[in-house]
Amino acid sequence: MEHIDTAIIHRFDTRSSRPCEFCRELDPQFPKRRPLDQMVATSRRPVASAHLTEDGYVRHRMLELRQRTSREPVSAA
């Protein structure tokens, strides 16, 4: 285990993580995700980069983009 970077070990330490509130609210498939893909670091806000896995990060970003594109455009007038 000495060859694994300590930052990687802490990233997957589920004792200091919680489910992502943003994804839980917006993703109907959230309960079907793998448990690690649902989790974010407790020391951070529920943002994409706080996810413990790359898949969790990507799904979070997809939700953010979907939310942005579904908004009505702001008129310039």
LINNORPE-V175593 format. One line per field, one symbol per residue. ss: DSSP state (H for helix, E for strand, C for the rest). phi: phi as a letter, one per 20 degrees, with the letter a starting at -180 (. if undefined). psi: psi as a letter, one per 40 degrees, with the letter a starting at -180 (. if undefined). A space follows every 50 residues. Layout:
ss = ???
phi = ???
psi = ???
//
This chain:
ss = CCCCCHHHHHHCCHHHEEECHHHHHHCCCHHHCCHHHHEEECCCCCCHHH ECCHHHHHHHHHHHHHHHHHCCCCCCC
phi = .ffegfffgffdfffdcbfffffffddfegfeffgffeecfffcffdgfe ffcffffffffffffffffefffefef
psi = edehhddddddegedfiiihdddddeheeddeiiddeeiihdeiigidee ididddddddddddddddeeiiihie.
//
